[in-house]
Amino acid sequence: MGVRRSHLLVNIWWTLWILSLLADRVSYLEYGDAADDIHAAVGQTLIHEAIHIAAAALAILVVLRLTRMQHEKALARAGVPVEA
């Protein structure tokens, strides 16, 4: 016969998972209508964060373009041919 392994880790995981489900339900009942407000606020936050990310990506592109333009101008002043 093989050595029987302890199920302690799995039992602790299941216990914590069930406790988290119960805690979630209790908090939902506790806050009721506030949960709907929180969901609406999270949705709005996701939208404005997506806009921030898009703006940051465009800012990176602007900086790269300006850097390239400055580099080309510096090379042109030095008499080095610039590739298009």
C-alpha positions, 0 to 999 in steps of 0.5 A, spaced: 500 500 500 502 507 498 503 512 503 496 516 504 497 523 504 494 529 508 488 532 505 489 538 510 491 543 504 485 541 500 481 542 506 483 548 508 482 551 501 475 549 501 474 551 508 476 558 506 473 558 499 466 557 502 467 562 508 469 567 502 462 565 499 459 566 505 462 573 507 461 575 500 453 574 501 453 577 507 457 583 505 452 584 499 446 583 504 449 588 508 450 594 503 444 592 498 443 598 494 450 601 495 453 595 491 449 597 485 452 604 486 459 601 487 458 597 480 456 603 476 462 607 479 467 601 477 464 601 470 465 609 470 472 608 472 474 602 467 471 607 462 476 613 464 482 608 465 481 606 458 481 613 456 487 614 460 491 608 457 489 610 450 492 617 451 498 614 454 499 610 448 498 616 444 503 620 448 508 615 447 508 615 440 508 623 440 515 622 444 517 617 439 516 622 433 519 628 436 525 624 438 526 621 431 524 628 428 530 631 432 535 626 431 534 627 423 535 634 424 541 633 428 544 628 422 542 633 417 546 639 420 552 634 421 551 633 414 549 626 414 544 623 409 537 621 412 534 615 410 526 616 409 
